[in-house]
Amino acid sequence: MRFELTEDQAMIQDAARKFADDRLKPHAASWDEEKHFPVDVLKESAAMGFAGIYTREDVGGSGLSRVDAALIFEQLSRGCVSTAAFISIHNMVSWMIDTWGDEDQRQRWLPKLTAMDMIGSYCLTEPGSGSDAASLRTKAVRDGDDYVLNGAKAFISGAGASDLYIVMCRTGGDGPKGVSAIVVEKDSRGCLLAPTKRRWAGIPSPPPWCHSKTAACPRRTVWAKRAKASCSP
Ligand SMILES: Cc1cc2nc3c(=O)[nH]c(=O)nc-3n(C[C@H](O)[C@H](O)[C@H](O)COP(=O)(O)OP(=O)(O)OC[C@H]3O[C@@H](n4cnc5c(N)ncnc54)[C@H](O)[C@@H]3O)c2cc1C
């Protein structure tokens, strides 16, 4: 099978390579050393269209394909692996809201996410389930206008720095079909970020994230369409 990049893809690849060489590579070692989370450079990456690579254009996304995204992440990784990986996670968040959110939710969050005016985290992993995402135990129970979340998450990249968290949680029975995704904005009532010494290079990732406390989310911030439990980072 022959696989050749289109002219556009070659240009996208070049642009990502240049960004990695100029803006990531010179700083990667010191960011790791100093445990620095480079929000300013994340915003610069958004200006390049890298915060919503395969998110639709009407909300500020780039409307590109997954192959285009892979080309970009490959180049960004040459400059700084952890920053590239975090950008890929942020893209998953943008994509989930673009794909499964309703129009109000898309308009509310995506223009900010695609500009990195909001930073997004993806919260699947739990201390007890790890790779076995379909066994996750964080529960969301409806309580009037709220959902009340109870559970613990671990290894959540960006936790503490992010503004918005997509939390995979159980609203139904056992197995993957009982899993939903709920958007929790930072500072939602009851959320606790446990202090941690562990970090992933410069990317904050305190385990556990939501520490067996209740997080009541106003109905408007909640969406409960089914999420695929298999899309772990
Ligand atoms: C740097 C970093 C950043 C991360 N960021 C995020 C994030 O932003 N959001 C998030 O949700 N998660 C994140 N994670 C978590 C990551 O997705 C998990 O580490 C991953 O799901 C594996 O879980 P675990 O570490 O508990 O390993 P385990 O599930 O304990 O697995 C350990 C090993 O056993 C193997 N194994 C497991 N089950 C089976 C089986 N049934 N059969 C055969 N082999 C098996 C696995 O392949 C693995 O090699 C991050 C992890 C790291 C290291």
PDBQT file of the ligand as one rigid body, heavy atoms in Angstrom, charges set to zero:
ROOT
HETATM    1  C1  LIG A 301       1.672   9.981  32.099  1.00  0.00    +0.000 C 
HETATM    2  C2  LIG A 301       0.280   9.472  32.205  1.00  0.00    +0.000 A 
HETATM    3  C3  LIG A 301      -0.776  10.331  31.935  1.00  0.00    +0.000 A 
HETATM    4  C4  LIG A 301      -2.083   9.873  32.042  1.00  0.00    +0.000 A 
HETATM    5  N1  LIG A 301      -3.134  10.730  31.804  1.00  0.00    +0.000 NA
HETATM    6  C5  LIG A 301      -4.393  10.275  31.963  1.00  0.00    +0.000 A 
HETATM    7  C6  LIG A 301      -5.511  11.164  31.782  1.00  0.00    +0.000 A 
HETATM    8  O1  LIG A 301      -5.374  12.357  31.464  1.00  0.00    +0.000 OA
HETATM    9  N2  LIG A 301      -6.755  10.676  31.970  1.00  0.00    +0.000 N 
HETATM   10  C7  LIG A 301      -6.991   9.380  32.316  1.00  0.00    +0.000 A 
HETATM   11  O2  LIG A 301      -8.138   8.998  32.443  1.00  0.00    +0.000 OA
HETATM   12  N3  LIG A 301      -5.939   8.510  32.494  1.00  0.00    +0.000 NA
HETATM   13  C8  LIG A 301      -4.672   8.941  32.328  1.00  0.00    +0.000 A 
HETATM   14  N4  LIG A 301      -3.609   8.091  32.512  1.00  0.00    +0.000 N 
HETATM   15  C9  LIG A 301      -3.886   6.753  32.947  1.00  0.00    +0.000 C 
HETATM   16  C10 LIG A 301      -3.649   5.702  31.885  1.00  0.00    +0.000 C 
HETATM   17  O3  LIG A 301      -4.682   5.741  30.949  1.00  0.00    +0.000 OA
HETATM   18  C11 LIG A 301      -3.579   4.396  32.690  1.00  0.00    +0.000 C 
HETATM   19  O4  LIG A 301      -2.281   4.359  33.218  1.00  0.00    +0.000 OA
HETATM   20  C12 LIG A 301      -3.897   3.220  31.901  1.00  0.00    +0.000 C 
HETATM   21  O5  LIG A 301      -5.280   3.191  31.683  1.00  0.00    +0.000 OA
HETATM   22  C13 LIG A 301      -3.416   1.931  32.604  1.00  0.00    +0.000 C 
HETATM   23  O6  LIG A 301      -3.955   1.805  33.879  1.00  0.00    +0.000 OA
HETATM   24  P1  LIG A 301      -3.027   1.330  35.095  1.00  0.00    +0.000 P 
HETATM   25  O7  LIG A 301      -1.823   2.197  35.123  1.00  0.00    +0.000 OA
HETATM   26  O8  LIG A 301      -3.865   1.224  36.324  1.00  0.00    +0.000 OA
HETATM   27  O9  LIG A 301      -2.507  -0.121  34.672  1.00  0.00    +0.000 OA
HETATM   28  P2  LIG A 301      -3.238  -1.509  34.911  1.00  0.00    +0.000 P 
HETATM   29  O10 LIG A 301      -4.640  -1.435  34.450  1.00  0.00    +0.000 OA
HETATM   30  O11 LIG A 301      -2.997  -1.946  36.330  1.00  0.00    +0.000 OA
HETATM   31  O12 LIG A 301      -2.399  -2.424  33.924  1.00  0.00    +0.000 OA
HETATM   32  C14 LIG A 301      -1.067  -2.842  34.229  1.00  0.00    +0.000 C 
HETATM   33  C15 LIG A 301      -0.562  -3.730  33.115  1.00  0.00    +0.000 C 
HETATM   34  O13 LIG A 301      -1.367  -4.922  33.009  1.00  0.00    +0.000 OA
HETATM   35  C16 LIG A 301      -1.875  -5.052  31.682  1.00  0.00    +0.000 C 
HETATM   36  N5  LIG A 301      -3.262  -5.567  31.761  1.00  0.00    +0.000 N 
HETATM   37  C17 LIG A 301      -4.294  -4.970  32.376  1.00  0.00    +0.000 A 
HETATM   38  N6  LIG A 301      -5.404  -5.715  32.244  1.00  0.00    +0.000 NA
HETATM   39  C18 LIG A 301      -5.041  -6.799  31.502  1.00  0.00    +0.000 A 
HETATM   40  C19 LIG A 301      -5.751  -7.928  31.033  1.00  0.00    +0.000 A 
HETATM   41  N7  LIG A 301      -7.061  -8.095  31.293  1.00  0.00    +0.000 N 
HETATM   42  N8  LIG A 301      -5.081  -8.819  30.300  1.00  0.00    +0.000 NA
HETATM   43  C20 LIG A 301      -3.759  -8.673  30.035  1.00  0.00    +0.000 A 
HETATM   44  N9  LIG A 301      -3.044  -7.621  30.470  1.00  0.00    +0.000 NA
HETATM   45  C21 LIG A 301      -3.674  -6.700  31.198  1.00  0.00    +0.000 A 
HETATM   46  C22 LIG A 301      -1.839  -3.673  31.094  1.00  0.00    +0.000 C 
HETATM   47  O14 LIG A 301      -1.706  -3.699  29.666  1.00  0.00    +0.000 OA
HETATM   48  C23 LIG A 301      -0.605  -3.074  31.738  1.00  0.00    +0.000 C 
HETATM   49  O15 LIG A 301       0.568  -3.457  31.030  1.00  0.00    +0.000 OA
HETATM   50  C24 LIG A 301      -2.319   8.525  32.398  1.00  0.00    +0.000 A 
HETATM   51  C25 LIG A 301      -1.234   7.681  32.655  1.00  0.00    +0.000 A 
HETATM   52  C26 LIG A 301       0.040   8.147  32.566  1.00  0.00    +0.000 A 
HETATM   53  C27 LIG A 301       1.179   7.193  32.863  1.00  0.00    +0.000 C 
ENDROOT
TORSDOF 0
